[in-house]
Amino acid sequence: MRPFISCKPRVLVMSIYAITLVSLIISCNSNTAPVKENAATAKDTSVYVPPDTSQIPHDMFGDMVRYGRELIANTAYYIGPNGTVGHYLGNKMTCNTCHLDAGARPFAFNFFSGHARYPQYRGRENAVLDMGQRINNCIERPMNGLPLPLGSKEIVAMECYIKWLGTGIPTGGSVRGDENLELEIPDSACNIEKGEKIFVTECAVCHGSNGEGKWNPDSSGYLYPPLWGPEAFQNGSSPSRVLKLAGFIKANMPDKKATWRKPYLTDEQAINVAAFINDGRIHMRPQKKNKEIPDYPDPKTKAIDYEFGPYADTFSAFQHKFGPYKPIIEYHKAHNLLVAY
């Protein structure tokens, strides 16, 4: 399984508040890792086709779009533990670890309708968040870091890129491809042993036998991210939810074998390997820092595969984590509760 390949750009950015226009233009055209363009999706009119990077305007807004894309692609280089702009991340992941092809790939946690849908109510925070707060949400959770100052050049640049990527999508709109591929939920609970076998044969070659990931040549980020351990995403972040991660795996993994048009793993296999990766009994990962602030203060808004209670139903935390999920789904439908995963 492989995210975007992140490598060190040539241009050094000296300050979060003082980047000259010249250095910004150079930086955003530097020899960074190749982000795949949109030629593949352009041939399929059934999914949204984001604009090609050649269409980014050559003006001040366009410069911010390019810098935002650079930040998405090489996040750790700029704001990681040894970042050239600031030290905000607690690990060396990039936004592109989850949002593949710099957020431009269908069914891969992309940004297609992000600008159109924010500000948006978020059940996990039980609050309405704007786009800058949502970006910080990712920095704090999967990247185990500290929030960037709202209104900073870096936050605004990423907002500009996300807005540009969703060109033409109306406010409140959504498009095909901005969600996970639909999963056929099995009747049985997750099978951790089967998931481990899939990981060993299909995933360990990239992510390491101990889930430790693989560094890029200069160690500024990962070629393949860690899936558990102290440098991995936090418990409670979206990838720690089994069904949420399984939908991503189905459409994109293993790298070079799977596409959203032709998945490599079956739905059940994707669910089982996601369960193995997220099994906290055998795999440690960073814990949520501000535990005094509960996630999903209103249990009725909680995703069904979220592993921490309380819940608005009668099922255990273990079943919410590992299934079987169908009884939970049926209960939620019967009691007019949210069905989200």
For each residue, the residues with C-beta under 8 A, 3 or more apart:
1: 202 203 206 207 224 227 249 252 253 254 255
2: 5 206 223 224 253 254 255 256
3: 94 96 97 98 100 222 224 225
4: 33 35 73 94 96 97 100 101 102
5: 2 33 34 216 223
6: 32 33 73 74 75 76 77 94 96 216 220 221 222 223
7: 32 33 74 216 217 218 220 221
8: 74 77 216 218 220 221
9: 27 30 31 32 70 74 77
10: 30 31
11: 23 26 27 30
12: 84
13: 19 23 27 78 84 85
14: 18 19 23 84
15: 18 19 85
16: 85 86 149 152 153 154
17: 152 153
18: 14 15
19: 13 14 15 23 24 27 67 153
20: 23 24
21: 24 25 60 63
22: 25 26
23: 11 13 14 19 20 26 27
24: 19 20 21 27 28 63 66 67
25: 21 22 28 29 63 66
26: 11 22 23 29 30
27: 9 11 13 19 23 24 30 67 70
28: 24 25 63 66 67 69 70
29: 25 26 66
30: 9 10 11 26 27 70
31: 9 10
32: 6 7 9 35 70 73 74
33: 4 5 6 7 73 74 216
34: 5
35: 4 32 53 69 73 96 101 102 104
36: 40 101 104 105
37: 52 53 104
38: 41 42 49 50 51 52 104
39: 42 43
40: 36 43 44
41: 38 44 47 48 49 50 105 106 177
42: 38 39 49
43: 39 40
44: 40 41 47 49 261
45: 49
46: 176
47: 41 44 106 175 176 177
48: 41 106 112 113 169 175 176 177 178
49: 38 41 42 44 45
50: 38 41 104 110 112 165 166 167
51: 38 55 56 164 165 167
52: 37 38 55
53: 35 37 56 69
54:
55: 51 52
56: 51 53 62 65 66 164
57: 61 62 65
58: 62
59: 62 63
60: 21 63 64
61: 57 64 65 160
62: 56 57 58 59 65 66
63: 21 24 25 28 59 60 66 67
64: 60 61 67 68 156 157 160 161
65: 56 57 61 62 68 69 157 160 161 164
66: 24 25 28 29 56 62 63 69 70 161
67: 19 24 27 28 63 64 70 71 153 157 161
68: 64 65 71 72 156 157 158 159 160 161 162
69: 28 35 53 65 66 72 73 102 161
70: 9 27 28 30 32 66 67 73 74 78
71: 67 68 74 75 78 79 95 154 157 158 161
72: 68 69 75 94 95 96 99 102 103 158 161
73: 4 6 32 33 35 69 70 94 95 96 102
74: 6 7 8 9 32 33 70 71 77 78 94 220 221
75: 6 71 72 78 79 80 89 93 94 95 96 143 221
76: 6 79 80 81 83 89 91 92 93 94 220 221 222
77: 6 8 9 74 80 83 84 220 221
78: 13 70 71 74 75 83 84 85 86 154
79: 71 75 76 83 85 86 87 88 89 139 145 148 154
80: 75 76 77 83 87 88 89 91 92 220 221
81: 76 87 89 90 91 92
82: 87 220
83: 76 77 78 79 80 86 87 88 89
84: 12 13 14 77 78
85: 13 15 16 78 79 154
86: 16 78 79 83 148 154
87: 79 80 81 82 83
88: 79 80 83 139 143 145 146 147 148
89: 75 76 79 80 81 83 92 93 139 143 144 145
90: 81 143 144 145 146 286
91: 76 80 81 143 144 145 226 231 232
92: 76 80 81 89 219 220 221 222 231
93: 75 76 89 97 142 143 221 222 225 231 233
94: 3 4 6 72 73 74 75 76 97 221 222
95: 71 72 73 75 98 99 102 103 138 158
96: 3 4 6 35 72 73 75 99 100 101 102 103
97: 3 4 93 94 142 222 225
98: 3 95 109 138 142 238 239 248
99: 72 95 96 102 103 108 109 110 111
100: 3 4 96 103 104 105 108 109 110 252
101: 4 35 36 96 104 105 108 110
102: 4 35 69 72 73 95 96 99 161
103: 72 95 96 99 100 109 110 111 112 114 161 162 165
104: 35 36 37 38 50 100 101 110 111 165
105: 36 41 100 101 108 110 252 260
106: 41 47 48 110 112 176 177 178 251 260
107: 110 177 179 180 181 247 248 251 252 260
108: 99 100 101 105 248 251 252 260
109: 98 99 100 103 180 238 248
110: 50 99 100 101 103 104 105 106 107 165 177 178
111: 99 103 104 114 115 161 162 165 166
112: 48 50 103 106 165 166 169 175 177 178
113: 48 116 117 166 169 173 174 175 178
114: 103 111 117 118 131 134 162 165 166
115: 111 118 131 159 162 163 165 166 169
116: 113 166 169 170 171 172 173 174
117: 113 114 120 172 173 174
118: 114 115 129 130 131 134
119: 128 129 130 131
120: 117 128 129 134
121: 127 128
122: 125 126 127 128 129 134 137
123: 126 296 298 301 302 303 338 340
124: 295 296 301
125: 122 129 137 295
126: 122 123 296 297 298 301
127: 121 122
128: 119 120 121 122
129: 118 119 120 122 125 133 134 137
130: 118 119 133 134
131: 114 115 118 119 134 135 159 162
132: 135 136 150 151 155 156 159
133: 129 130 136 137 150
134: 114 118 120 122 129 130 131 137 138
135: 131 132 138 139 148 155 158 159
136: 132 133 139 140 147 148 150 155
137: 122 125 129 133 134 140 141
138: 95 98 134 135 141 142 143
139: 79 88 89 135 136 143 145 146 147 148
140: 136 137 143 144 145 146 147 289
141: 137 138 144 233 234 236 237 238 288
142: 93 97 98 138 233 234 237 238 239
143: 75 88 89 90 91 93 138 139 140 233
144: 89 90 91 140 141 233 234 286
145: 79 88 89 90 91 139 140
146: 88 90 139 140
147: 88 136 139 140 150
148: 79 86 88 135 136 139 152 154 155
149: 16 152 155
150: 132 133 136 147 155
151: 132 155 156
152: 16 17 148 149 155 156
153: 16 17 19 67 156 157
154: 16 71 78 79 85 86 148 157 158
155: 132 135 136 148 149 150 151 152 158 159
156: 64 68 132 151 152 153 159 160
157: 64 65 67 68 71 153 154 160 161
158: 68 71 72 95 135 154 155 161 162
159: 68 115 131 132 135 155 156 162 163
160: 61 64 65 68 156 157 163 164
161: 64 65 66 67 68 69 71 72 102 103 111 157 158 164 165
162: 68 103 111 114 115 131 158 159 165 166
163: 115 159 160 166 167
164: 51 56 65 160 161 167
165: 50 51 103 104 110 111 112 114 115 161 162
166: 50 111 112 113 114 115 116 162 163 169
167: 50 51 163 164
168:
169: 48 112 113 115 116 166 173 174 175
170: 116 173
171: 116
172: 116 117
173: 113 116 117 169 170
174: 113 116 117 169 178 179
175: 47 48 112 113 169 178
176: 46 47 48 106 179
177: 41 47 48 106 107 110 112 260
178: 48 106 110 112 113 174 175
179: 107 174 176
180: 107 109 183 244 247 248 250 251
181: 107 247 250 251 260 263
182: 247
183: 180 243 246 247 250 267 270 271
184: 267 268
185: 243 267 271 323 325 326 329
186: 267 268 271 323 324
187: 324 326
188: 191 323 324
189: 319 322 323 324
190: 195 242 271 272 274 275 322 323
191: 188 194 195 272 275
192: 195 196 272 275 276 279 322
193: 196 197
194: 191 197 198 269 272
195: 190 191 192 198 199 269 272 273 274 275 276 277
196: 192 193 199 200 276
197: 193 194 200 201
198: 194 195 201 202 203 265 269 272 273 276
199: 195 196 202 203 204 273 276 277
200: 196 197 203 204 209
201: 197 198 204
202: 1 198 199 205 253 254 257 264 265 273
203: 1 198 199 200 206 207 227 253 254 273
204: 199 200 201 207 208 209
205: 202
206: 1 2 203 214 223 224 254 255
207: 1 203 204 211 212 213 214 224 225 226 227
208: 204 211 212 213 214 224 226
209: 200 204
210: 229
211: 207 208 226 227 228 229 232 277 283
212: 207 208 226 229 231
213: 207 208 222 223 224 225 226 227 231 232
214: 206 207 208 222 223 224
215: 219 221 222 223
216: 5 6 7 8 33 219 220 221 222 223
217: 7
218: 7 8
219: 92 215 216
220: 6 7 8 74 76 77 80 82 92 216
221: 6 7 8 74 75 76 77 80 92 93 94 215 216
222: 3 6 76 92 93 94 97 213 214 215 216 225 226
223: 2 5 6 206 213 214 215 216
224: 1 2 3 206 207 208 213 214
225: 3 93 97 207 213 222 232
226: 91 207 208 211 212 213 222 229 231 232
227: 1 203 207 211 213 232 277 283
228: 211 232 277 283 284 285
229: 210 211 212 226 232 283 284 285
230: 284 285 286
231: 91 92 93 212 213 226
232: 91 211 213 225 226 227 228 229 285 286
233: 93 141 142 143 144 237 239 240 285 286
234: 141 142 144 237 240 285 286 287 288
235: 240 280 285 286 287 288 307
236: 141 240 288 295 306 308
237: 141 142 233 234 240
238: 98 109 141 142 241 244 245
239: 98 142 233 244 245 248 278
240: 233 234 235 236 237 245 278 285 307
241: 238 244 245 278 303 305 306 307 341
242: 190 245 246 271 274 275 278 305 321 322 323
243: 183 185 246 247 271 274 304 305 325 341
244: 180 238 239 241 247 248 303 305 341
245: 238 239 240 241 242 248 249 274 277 278
246: 183 242 243 249 250 267 270 271 273 274
247: 107 180 181 182 183 243 244 250 251 270
248: 98 107 108 109 180 239 244 245 251 252 253
249: 1 245 246 252 253 265 270 273 274
250: 180 181 183 246 247 253 258 263 265 267 270
251: 106 107 108 180 181 247 248 258 259 260 263
252: 1 100 105 107 108 248 249 255 258 259 260
253: 1 2 202 203 248 249 250 257 258 264 265 270
254: 1 2 202 203 206 257 258 264 265
255: 1 2 206 252 258
256: 2
257: 202 253 254 264
258: 250 251 252 253 254 255 262 263 264 265
259: 251 252 262 263
260: 105 106 107 108 177 181 251 252 263
261: 44
262: 258 259
263: 181 250 251 258 259 260 266 270
264: 202 253 254 257 258
265: 198 202 249 250 253 254 258 269 270 273
266: 263 269 270
267: 183 184 185 186 246 250 270 271
268: 184 186 271 272
269: 194 195 198 265 266 272 273
270: 183 246 247 249 250 253 263 265 266 267 273 274
271: 183 185 186 190 242 243 246 267 268 274 275 323
272: 190 191 192 194 195 198 268 269 275 276
273: 195 198 199 202 203 246 249 265 269 270 276 277
274: 190 195 242 243 245 246 249 270 271 277 278
275: 190 191 192 195 242 271 272 278 279 322
276: 192 195 196 198 199 272 273 279
277: 195 199 211 227 228 245 273 274 283
278: 239 240 241 242 245 274 275 283 321
279: 192 275 276 282 283
280: 235 283 284 285 307
281:
282: 279
283: 211 227 228 229 277 278 279 280
284: 228 229 230 280
285: 228 229 230 232 233 234 235 240 280
286: 90 144 230 232 233 234 235
287: 234 235 291
288: 141 234 235 236 291 295
289: 140
290: 293
291: 287 288
292:
293: 290
294: 297
295: 124 125 236 288 306 308
296: 123 124 126 299 301 302 306
297: 126 294
298: 123 126 301 302
299: 296 302 309 310 311 312
300: 312 337 338
301: 123 124 126 296 298 338
302: 123 296 298 299 306 311 312 338
303: 123 241 244 306 340 341
304: 243 320 325 328 329 332 339 340 341
305: 241 242 243 244 320 321 325 341
306: 236 241 295 296 302 303 320
307: 235 240 241 280 317 320 321
308: 236 295 317
309: 299 317 320
310: 299
311: 299 302 314 315 317 320
312: 299 300 302 335 337
313: 328 331 332 335 337
314: 311 331
315: 311 319 320 327 328 331
316: 319 320
317: 307 308 309 311 320 321
318: 321 322
319: 189 315 316 322 323 324 327 328
320: 304 305 306 307 309 311 315 316 317 328
321: 242 278 305 307 317 318
322: 189 190 192 242 275 318 319
323: 185 186 188 189 190 242 271 319 326
324: 186 187 188 189 319 327 328
325: 185 243 304 305 328 329 341
326: 185 187 323 329 330
327: 315 319 324 330 331
328: 304 313 315 319 320 324 325 331 332
329: 185 304 325 326 332 333 339
330: 326 327 333 334
331: 313 314 315 327 328 334 335 337
332: 304 313 328 329 335 337 338 339
333: 329 330 336 337 339
334: 330 331
335: 312 313 331 332
336: 333
337: 300 312 313 331 332 333
338: 123 300 301 302 332
339: 304 329 332 333
340: 123 303 304
341: 241 243 244 303 304 305 325
